[in-house]
Amino acid sequence: MTRNHKIDRQREHQANERTFLAWLRTSIALISFGFAIARFGLFLRQLKTAITHQEAPLNPFFNSENLGVSLVTFGIIVIALAAWRYNQIFWQIERGDYQPNRLMVWILTGVVMILGTLSIPLILFRNQGPSPPSLSPEQPQSQKRSPLSGGSKSLIRFLNLRQ
């Protein structure tokens, strides 16, 4: 084995490691993003419940918790696939018979596109539940006064924007 061949093989292994680390960063980002979506959706639902004193409607399929769990699960799968692919490429480099395979790239692209598409209803139809009760003129004056600050009122308007 010549010195140049050894250096070339070393570069190939380093490129393989960089690719693995890129997939690892991607999976960490998917897990983090999924966790943030799930927790922020729960926070918004609890905030709306606390402000309006009504249980916020929850779609059993299109909700932020399901999307977040899907992204976390997909991130874990990406880590496993990246480790498998790294090991596969490692041995192909050692044997000298490396064959590029784009199937994993296309599968991961498709899954991310599907999860992204499933998030569209969450954005568009998040506030399609019943509107909060309005204060009627017959209610006592003490109930008509709002203890909320201007910022809280703006947040309520934001949460009920599409209702």
C-alpha positions, -999 to +999 in steps of 0.1 A: +000+000+000+015+033-011+016+064+011-008+083-013-033+054-012-032+055+026-038+093+027-067+090+002-083+063+024-078+084+055-096+113+037-124+091+027-129+080+063-128+116+075-154+125+049-175+096+061-172+109+097-182+144+087-212+131+069-222+111+100-218+142+122-240+162+098-267+135+100-263+135+138-267+173+139-298+170+117-313+144+141-306+165+171-323+194+154-353+173+146-356+160+182-352+196+196-377+210+171-402+182+179-398+188+216-403+226+212-434+221+190-450+197+215-443+218+245-452+251+230-485+238+217-493+225+252-483+259+266-506+278+242-535+254+250-530+258+287-527+296+284-559+298+264-577+277+289-564+298+318-574+331+301-608+320+286-617+295+314-628+271+287-611+239+276-593+244+243-605+220+216-580+194+206-580+176+173-571+139+180-548+137+150-537+172+139-522+186+170-489+199+180-482+171+205-485+144+178-464+164+154-437+169+181-437+133+190-434+124+153-404+147+149-387+133+180-393+097+168-381+105+133-350+122+148-342+090+168-347+069+136-323+093+117-296+087+144-300+049+140-299+051+102-269+075+102-249+051+125-259+021+102-249+040+071-216+052+086-207+016+094-217+004+060-196+031+043-167+024+066-164-012+055-169-003+019-140+021+021-119-005+038-127-031+011-123-005-017-157-011-032-176+020-022-210+024-039-230+055-034-266+050-024-292+078-025-321+058-012-317+069+024-315+106+013-348+102-006-366+084+022-355+110+048-365+138+024-399+123+019-406+118+056-396+154+064-418+166+036-448+146+050-442+159+085-440+194+072-472+190+052-489+176+084-479+208+102-499+230+078-533+222+093-519+231+128-510+265+115-541+272+095-568+256+117-554+259+152-580+283+164-611+268+148-627+259+182-657+277+198-653+313+205-650+324+242-681+337+258-686+374+257-699+394+286-735+403+283-750+436+294-770+418+322-738+407+340-728+427+371-704+455+367-677+437+388-676+409+362-672+434+333-640+449+346-610+430+332-581+424+356-559+418+325-532+442+314-530+455+279-504+429+270-526+401+282-555+415+262-533+415+231-523+379+238-560+370+240-567+387+207-537+369+192-550+335+205-585+342+192-574+358+159-590+332+136-622+327+156 
